[in-house]
Amino acid sequence: MPDIASEENVTIHFWISFAFLITDSHPYHVWVEGNFAERLAEAVRSVDKMATRPIFVSLCKDPRFHGIRSGIQDVAMDSADILRSYGIMVTTDGMWRLMYGHAGNHYMNNHNMPDRLGVFATMEKFLFRQRVLLMCSLNVEAAKGLNDMVKESSMKVGINLELMERVLREPSSIEIGAGGGVPDTASAGSDCPGTVGGGRRVNVEYEKAPWIEATVRSVLPEPSANMYDIWFYVNHGRDEVILCQKHYNGRDDEVMPHDFMNQNLGYGKECVACRASEMARDYNLWPPEYQRKMIIKTAARSRAFFNIMADTGNAITDPQKDFVQFLKDISPRQWWATRDASMVRSS
Amino acid sequence: MVGNKGCEHGEILMKALSHFGMVRVPRDRVKQIFTGKRGRQYSVIRAEFMLDDGQMVHARFAYRVSKDYGNVFYKDYLKMVLGDDLTDVMGYLDVAAEKFGDVVEMWLGMLDLANMTKSQITFMETKADPGELLAGLEASLNIFHGTTRSTTTPIHQERWIEDYRIHEPRRGFRELDPA
């Protein structure tokens, strides 16, 4: 084997699970900046420019690994598209799916400390796969030899074949993360073709926790102002009737600095810009970015409450079917009755 | 539902939803309001957005004007809408106006959130567009407001009088004394 101490013989592999976006918060609260995918792709590309060999990127778009479907999957796909446009080899299937199959989701990996052999073995297997792919792309003749080498001697390729075969056997006792299911071992066996030391799992069914169904398809912040929510744009060059004389300048508002438009000039009765500044001052309104996050977060919590109530046999009636019953379902009468009764008792 | 004692943190969620509960005002009425110098009776929030004119993208401000009709009005409205079901919905007789206000505001806030996040979250088990439901509710409230005697809570009256006292002298002229 060649000496890999020299830089030009090193192949760089990126395995990005995106689990770091979740941290300790609830997966509903995962937020990324709007240009996160672009910045991530640019960072990988900068490494690719410095590397002498092609690099490999494995991005996780498997929601089961994260425990919930969220905007992370969209980030992974967006990043993959950008990286592919740069000519970088990207995979979004296989590795993280197998990682989940062998060791559960990242909560299991991080908190419950399961046997890590499955994780490392999965990584090593994909490292080898990608190495073979790289060698095939560089030297077609070497491909067959590499495949033979891994069977003949583990020392030659740095892989302990016996250990790999042992740890890559289908696990039969590892719990599968938050879903609580177990792998469908009937669909694959250790002697199935396709992978080293184990078969590829092609049909795995998992139970999901109820809150996983509260799908947040995309948590990328959207602009809060849009025509459908009765927001309207004020042209500081035309809308004289709803602006004071100082905010109205007779020209397009490109020449109006933002800090000036944010000023309260004391004409809240007749100027929408002054009134907005008054509101921000009097009620300390949150910045728009935070406001949008609050909206999504509150909506997600509401969704969770709807699910919880449905699970406890108190499903909310469809307002189209019975509006009064819908109102009864969402009215907080029980809490009031309990609180007022306690207040009467205390008084 | 959300204020249900058996539902953990339901009370907090109910209050959070009610904070979003106001009746939105369309642009044509905004012109009437500010032309008539009634802007302080309404809430205005502002957000920056990017306006794309096809050639360039410009940073602009968008505004949203909304109205809080007050708890007394909401109580009258619920009495009109629910009739005999009112006691059943609220749980018992002689409920304070604030609680009616919370119910209607929570209702408005829930629909507004469902409308604003409908591309991301579906939490109302209905096929109806939450934006249409919200528009229908707002239209109903506006019609009721236009057909009944205006009722305001004392806190609103005090706020308007305070606004007049604080802001009018600053403008350098005096209007007729409202008294």
Chai-1 contact restraints between the chains, C-beta under 6 A:
chainA,res_idxA,chainB,res_idxB,connection_type,confidence,min_distance_angstrom,max_distance_angstrom,comment,restraint_id
A,R217,B,Q120,contact,1.0,0.0,6.0,A-B,restraint_1
A,S218,B,Q120,contact,1.0,0.0,6.0,A-B,restraint_2
A,P223,B,F49,contact,1.0,0.0,6.0,A-B,restraint_3
A,S224,B,A47,contact,1.0,0.0,6.0,A-B,restraint_4
A,A225,B,A47,contact,1.0,0.0,6.0,A-B,restraint_5
A,A225,B,F49,contact,1.0,0.0,6.0,A-B,restraint_6
A,A225,B,A62,contact,1.0,0.0,6.0,A-B,restraint_7
A,D229,B,M116,contact,1.0,0.0,6.0,A-B,restraint_8
A,I230,B,R24,contact,1.0,0.0,6.0,A-B,restraint_9
A,I230,B,P26,contact,1.0,0.0,6.0,A-B,restraint_10
A,W231,B,A62,contact,1.0,0.0,6.0,A-B,restraint_11
A,W231,B,R64,contact,1.0,0.0,6.0,A-B,restraint_12
A,F232,B,R27,contact,1.0,0.0,6.0,A-B,restraint_13
A,Y233,B,R60,contact,1.0,0.0,6.0,A-B,restraint_14
A,Y233,B,A62,contact,1.0,0.0,6.0,A-B,restraint_15
A,V234,B,Y63,contact,1.0,0.0,6.0,A-B,restraint_16
A,V241,B,K31,contact,1.0,0.0,6.0,A-B,restraint_17
A,V241,B,T35,contact,1.0,0.0,6.0,A-B,restraint_18
A,I242,B,K31,contact,1.0,0.0,6.0,A-B,restraint_19
A,I242,B,F34,contact,1.0,0.0,6.0,A-B,restraint_20
A,G266,B,H167,contact,1.0,0.0,6.0,A-B,restraint_21
A,G266,B,R170,contact,1.0,0.0,6.0,A-B,restraint_22
A,G268,B,G39,contact,1.0,0.0,6.0,A-B,restraint_23
A,G268,B,R40,contact,1.0,0.0,6.0,A-B,restraint_24
A,K269,B,K37,contact,1.0,0.0,6.0,A-B,restraint_25
A,K269,B,G39,contact,1.0,0.0,6.0,A-B,restraint_26
A,K269,B,R40,contact,1.0,0.0,6.0,A-B,restraint_27
A,E270,B,F34,contact,1.0,0.0,6.0,A-B,restraint_28
A,E270,B,K37,contact,1.0,0.0,6.0,A-B,restraint_29
A,E270,B,G39,contact,1.0,0.0,6.0,A-B,restraint_30
A,V272,B,F34,contact,1.0,0.0,6.0,A-B,restraint_31
A,V272,B,V44,contact,1.0,0.0,6.0,A-B,restraint_32
A,V272,B,Y63,contact,1.0,0.0,6.0,A-B,restraint_33
A,R275,B,G39,contact,1.0,0.0,6.0,A-B,restraint_34
A,R275,B,V44,contact,1.0,0.0,6.0,A-B,restraint_35
A,A276,B,V44,contact,1.0,0.0,6.0,A-B,restraint_36
A,A276,B,R46,contact,1.0,0.0,6.0,A-B,restraint_37
A,A276,B,Y63,contact,1.0,0.0,6.0,A-B,restraint_38
A,M279,B,S43,contact,1.0,0.0,6.0,A-B,restraint_39
A,M279,B,V44,contact,1.0,0.0,6.0,A-B,restraint_40
A,P288,B,A47,contact,1.0,0.0,6.0,A-B,restraint_41
A,I295,B,M116,contact,1.0,0.0,6.0,A-B,restraint_42
A,I296,B,T117,contact,1.0,0.0,6.0,A-B,restraint_43
A,T298,B,A16,contact,1.0,0.0,6.0,A-B,restraint_44
A,T298,B,L113,contact,1.0,0.0,6.0,A-B,restraint_45
A,A299,B,L113,contact,1.0,0.0,6.0,A-B,restraint_46
A,A299,B,T117,contact,1.0,0.0,6.0,A-B,restraint_47
A,A299,B,I121,contact,1.0,0.0,6.0,A-B,restraint_48
A,A300,B,I121,contact,1.0,0.0,6.0,A-B,restraint_49
A,R301,B,L13,contact,1.0,0.0,6.0,A-B,restraint_50
A,S302,B,F123,contact,1.0,0.0,6.0,A-B,restraint_51
A,R303,B,I121,contact,1.0,0.0,6.0,A-B,restraint_52
A,R303,B,F123,contact,1.0,0.0,6.0,A-B,restraint_53
A,F305,B,V2,contact,1.0,0.0,6.0,A-B,restraint_54
A,F306,B,F123,contact,1.0,0.0,6.0,A-B,restraint_55
A,M309,B,M1,contact,1.0,0.0,6.0,A-B,restraint_56
A,D318,B,E125,contact,1.0,0.0,6.0,A-B,restraint_57
A,D318,B,T126,contact,1.0,0.0,6.0,A-B,restraint_58
A,P319,B,T126,contact,1.0,0.0,6.0,A-B,restraint_59
A,Q320,B,T126,contact,1.0,0.0,6.0,A-B,restraint_60
A,Q320,B,A128,contact,1.0,0.0,6.0,A-B,restraint_61
A,V324,B,D85,contact,1.0,0.0,6.0,A-B,restraint_62
A,L327,B,V89,contact,1.0,0.0,6.0,A-B,restraint_63
A,K328,B,V89,contact,1.0,0.0,6.0,A-B,restraint_64
A,D329,B,M1,contact,1.0,0.0,6.0,A-B,restraint_65
A,I330,B,M1,contact,1.0,0.0,6.0,A-B,restraint_66
A,S331,B,V89,contact,1.0,0.0,6.0,A-B,restraint_67
A,S331,B,V103,contact,1.0,0.0,6.0,A-B,restraint_68
A,P332,B,G3,contact,1.0,0.0,6.0,A-B,restraint_69
A,P332,B,M14,contact,1.0,0.0,6.0,A-B,restraint_70
A,R333,B,M90,contact,1.0,0.0,6.0,A-B,restraint_71
A,R333,B,G91,contact,1.0,0.0,6.0,A-B,restraint_72
A,Q334,B,N4,contact,1.0,0.0,6.0,A-B,restraint_73
A,Q334,B,K5,contact,1.0,0.0,6.0,A-B,restraint_74
A,W335,B,G3,contact,1.0,0.0,6.0,A-B,restraint_75
A,W335,B,K5,contact,1.0,0.0,6.0,A-B,restraint_76
A,W335,B,E11,contact,1.0,0.0,6.0,A-B,restraint_77
A,A337,B,G91,contact,1.0,0.0,6.0,A-B,restraint_78
A,T338,B,K5,contact,1.0,0.0,6.0,A-B,restraint_79
